Amino acid sequence: MSPDPSSPDPLDPVALTQALIRCESVTPNDAGALQLVADALTSVGFTCHRMTFSEPGAADVDNLYARLGENGANLCFAGHTDVVPPGDVSHWTAPPFAADICDGKLFGRGAVDMKGGVAAFIAAVCRYVKSHNGPLAGSISLLITGDEEGDAINGTVKVLDWLAKRGETLDACVVGEPSNPHALGDEIKIGRRGSLTCTVRVHGRQGHAAYPAKADNPIPKLVRILHRLCTQKIDDGTAHFEPSNLQVTVMSVPNTASNVIPGVAEATFNIRYNDIWTRETLVEWVRLQVQAATDGQDVQCDLEFSGAGDVFLTKPGPLVETMTAAVKTVTGKVPQLTTTGGTSDARFIKDHCPVIEFGLVNATIHMVDEHVDVADLEQLTEIYQNFIAAYFAQA
């Protein structure tokens, strides 16, 4: 199938980024973004699979898996075309979905996170395929979801399940999330901390503030629990990870009357944890701290746990070294290997193959006037193209 003649040049990451930004794909809407990706990849021989996944209580999500080649190592590039809402558009220098270029910067929601990265993927693989003589030494695939900024229920994790049922495997993966804090080439993410969220709910007995003996105030009990949790050192960090940290993020008492002792008080906190811990061992640590804070007291409390992903680490080896060399070749810099930041869909992919993250500069991620330097789009494409060539040279 030939691409639409009005489609952007698949070799041009700037034109591709602009076209993707003009698709108003705020999660979970696709707005034509995945078809644009499919058209570009089909033009150089990729087989594209579009799939929509559904689940009760979650939005339907469009996804794309594209592959070129059927044998050898399967090198995957993973990312997303969905974006967060632009906020108050009157605060933007240029309309958030116009993809205007001003003074060498391309403005738009998703320019950095991560339509620019997806465009660089496409341009890099298309350039590699067009310049390569003879059959590929393996396979190249792209896994692109529309659910990374949302619930992450009907996106990457479902595509990975679909691949497993087909008996199709990934051998290595690069996630194109913006990984660089200041300039292209600063950092490669080789892992991510785990994220555990807990809500602690302390039950008391409502009553009049003038008659405290007839009531049971849950607030001081909750404060003692939080003080214990916040003052205990979790760990000292490891070779590749910072010390784990706990932050209280929400406190709630359903009470608006100043002369009423409430019947319940609750707080939510989040722990970003390193590879000393698993989710199960950290849950037990929290329970022990709460028990220590309430020992010998009459405290009735509940704990509810949730989380976005467990900790993982891709140890330095061929995948990391190949990307490091590609970054140095193009930028002249040796990137740091880091594990900082939030979560990404790499947390799902790590169960299937080694995965690293390398993409654009994240200085304006999710902000008003999100933008990318046009020169960075070209450089990132060159890095990916160098990486592909070196990866298959070793295959």
N, C-alpha and C positions, 0 to 999 in steps of 0.2 A: 504494500500500500504506500503510495506517495504522500508526503506531507502536504498540507494546505499550502499553496504557493504564497499566501500572505503570512505564513509562519516565520518566526525569526530564524536566522542562519544558525544551525545547530553547532557551528564551530565558534560562535561569537558569544562569550559569556555575558557581555554587557547587554546585548540585545535580548538574550534569553532572560536575564534578570528583570529587565524592564517588562517584558511580556508576562512573566510570572507575577510580578507585583500588581499589574493591571487586572489580574484575576483576584477579585475581592474574597479570598478564601479564608475568612475568619472561621475558626473551628466551630462546627464540623462541616461547614459548607466548602465544596470543592471549587465551584465557580469556573470550571474549565481548566484549572491548573494541571491536573493529571493528564488530560488529553493533550495539552501542549507538550508535556514531557514525553508522552507516548509517541506523538508525531515525530519529534526530534530523533528519538531512539530508533523508531521503525525505519527512518530514512537511511540508516547505516546497517540495517540487518537484524536488529534486536527483535526477539519475539516478546510481545507485551501481553501481560495478563492483568485485566482490570477486575477488581473484586470489591464487593460491598459487604460489610459484615454488620450484623444486627445482634442486639442483646437487650432483653427487657430492662428498662430503666436507664438505658444509655442511648445516645444518638447513633443513627446509622452513619457509617464512615466509609468513604471511598479510599481504595488503596491501589497501588500499582507494583507489580513485580515484572522486571524486564531482564532478559538474559540473552547473551550472545555466546554461542559455543555450547557444546554438550559434553565435552570431555575435559579431563584435567582439573587442576585446582580452580575452584570457583571464588574469584575475588569480588566481593560485594561492596558497593557504596550505598549507605543508608542515610535517609534524611526525611524531611517532611515539607509539605507545601502549605500546611495550615499555619495561620498566624493569629496572634492575640489581637483584640480589638484596638483600634487606633486611639481611642479616647476622644477628647474634645478636639475635633479637626480644626477648629479656629486657632488653635495654638501651634499648628504646624506651619513651617515656612513654605512648604509646597504641599498640595493635596496628598494624603497618605497613599493613595492608589494611582497616582498619576505617573510615578517613576520618572520625575524630572531630574535632569542633571544640571548642577550649578557648581561652578568653580571646581570641577573635577570630582564632585561627589554626587552619587546617585541616591536620591531621597525616596523613602517609601517604607510602608509597613512590610516587614519581611526581608528587607534589603540585606540585613545581616543574619537574621534568624528566621528561616535559613534558606530563603529563595536564592540568594547569591551563591550559597554553597551548592545547592542543587544545580544551578546553572553551570557552575564550574565543573561539577561532576560530568554533566552532559557534554560540555564542550571538550573536556579532557578525553573522555572515552571516544567521542566521535573523531577527534583529531588523531588519536592513537590508531583507531581502526582504519581510517583513511590513509594513514602514512605507513601502516604495517604491511610488509610484503609476506605473502604466504599465510597459512592458517595460524590462528592463535595457539599459543602454548597451553592455554587453558580456557576458562570461561570468565566473562565479566558480567556482573549482574547489578541491578539497581533495585533497592527496596525503598519505595517512597510511600509514606502514609499521610493521611489527613487528620490524624488524631494525636499528634505528639503534644500539642498545647492543651489538649482537652483531658478526657478521662483516661486515655491510653488503654482503653478496653477493647475497642474494635479496630485497632490499628496494627502496629508492628507485631505484637504478640500473636494476633490471629493469622497474620501472613506467615509467620514462622511455623505455626501449627500446620498451616496449609502446605508449606514446603515439606515438612516432616512426613505428612501423610502421602505425599507424592514420592517420597524417598529421595528428595533433593536436599543436598547439604551445602553449607557455606564453609569455606576453608579459612577465610580471613575477611575482616570487615573494617572499613573506615566509615565512621559517622562524621558527617560534615558540620556538626555544631560549631558555632563560633568559639574557638578555644584560646584565642590570643588576647591578652589584656591590653596591650599597647600598640604592638606592631606585628605584622605578619611574620611568623617565624619565632615568636616568643616561646610558645609552649605546645607540646603534644600531650593530650590527656591520655594516660595509660590506665586509668581506673577512676572510680568514683566512690565517694563515701556512701555508706548506707544512710537511709533516712527512716527514723522511727518516730511516730507521733503518738502521744498518750494523752488522754483526758482523764483527770482524776476528779471524782465527784464525791464530796463529803456531805453526808446526810445529818441533819440536826432536827430541831423541833422549833417551829415558829412560835413566837410569843411577843409580848409587849416589852419594849426596852426598859421600862420602869420596873419590871418584875423578872429579872434574868434567871432567878431560881426556878421559875416555871417553864423556862425555855432551854434550848440547847443550841448555842451559837456555833455553826459550822465554820465560820470564817477564820477564827484563830487556829483551828485545827488544820485547815487548808494551808494557812500561812506557814505553820510549822513544817508541814510536809514539803512545801515548795522551798523553804529555807534549807532543809536537809538536801534536797535534790540539787539545788543550785550551788551549794558550797562543797559538795563532794567532788574530788578529782576523779574523773572517769578513767583516764589513762594518760600516759606521757607521749603518745604518738608512736609511730613505727618508721621504718626506713623510708617508706613511700607515702606516708599519710601523716597529717597533722593530728594533734591530740583531739579526741572526740569532745564535742561540746554540746551542752544542753541550754536551750533558750525557752523561757516561758513566753508564749505568744498570745494567749487569750486568758482573761479572767472574767468570770461571769457570776453575778448574784441576782437572781430574778426578784428584785425588790426595789421599789421606788419610794417607800415610806421611811423617813429617817427615825421613826419611833417604833419600828417593827424589826425584831430579830428574824432573819430569814430561816427557812427550813432546809435550804440546800445551798451549797457554794461549789463552784467547779473551776478548774483551770486546765488549759491545754498547753503542752510543751512539746518541743521537737528536739530530737537528738540526731546530730550528724556524727556518724561513728566510723571508725577505721577497721582495719582487717584483724585487729585483736578479737573483735566481736562478731557473732552472728546475731540475727534477729532474736533467736531464742535465748541466747545467753544474756543479751541486753535487756530483754523483757524481765528475766529473772533478777538482774541487777536492780532494775526499777522497783520491783516488788520488794526486794530486801531493804531498799532505802526507805520506802513507805512504811514497811514494818518497823524499822528502827526509829522512824520519826513518831510513830504512834504507840510504841511499846509501853505497856502499863497504863494506857489511857483508854477511855471508852470512846472509840472512834469507829463509825460505820462508813466505809468508803468503797467506791467501785473504781476499777481501772479499765479503760477501753483502749486498745492498741490498734494502730493502723500504720501504713507506711507505703512509700512509693518504690522502694527497691532496696535490695541488699548490697552490701559492699562488694566490689570486685576489683581485681588487679590483673592486668596483662603484663607479665614480667618482661623486662627488656630481652629481646631476641630478634629473630629475622624480621618480623613485621615492624617492630619499633625502629630497628636499625635502618630498614629500607626507607621508611618515612623520614627519619632524621637526615639521612643522606640526601633525599630529594629536597627537603627544606633548605639544607645548606647549599646545595647546588644552585638553587634559584635565588635565595636571599643572602647567602654568605654567612648566615647565622646558625649556630648550633642550638636548637630549641631545648628548653628545660622539659623534663618529664614530670608531669604533675598529676594530682588527683583531686584538686580543689574544685569548688563550684557545686552546682545543684545536681539534679538528676537528668538523664537523657534516655532515649530508647536503647542506648548501649546496655542498659541494665537487663534488657530482655535478650539481646543478641549474645551476650557473654556466655549464655548457657549453650550456645550452638557452635561458637568458634571464637578464636582470639579477636579482640576488637579494640581499636584505638579511636580517638577523636582528634580531628584537625580541621579547622575551618578559618573563618574570617576573624577580624578584630571585634571583640564583644562590647566595646565601650558604649554603644548606643542601643544595645539590645533592649527591647520592650519599651523604649522611651519615645516621647514625642521627638519628631525629626530624626528617627532612625535613618541611618545612612551608611553607605560604604564608599570608600575611595574606588573610583573606576580602575585605577592602576592595580589595586589589590585583587580585583576580580580576574584580571589577566594573569597576575603572578600566581594566584591560587590555582588557576587552570594549569599553568606550567608545572607547578609542584605536583599536582595530581597526575599529569601526563608523564612526568619523570618517574614518579612512584610506580605507575602501571608498567612502564617499560622495564624498570629494574626488578619489579616483582616477578614478571614473567621470564626475565632473563635468568632468574634463579630456579625457575620451575623445571 
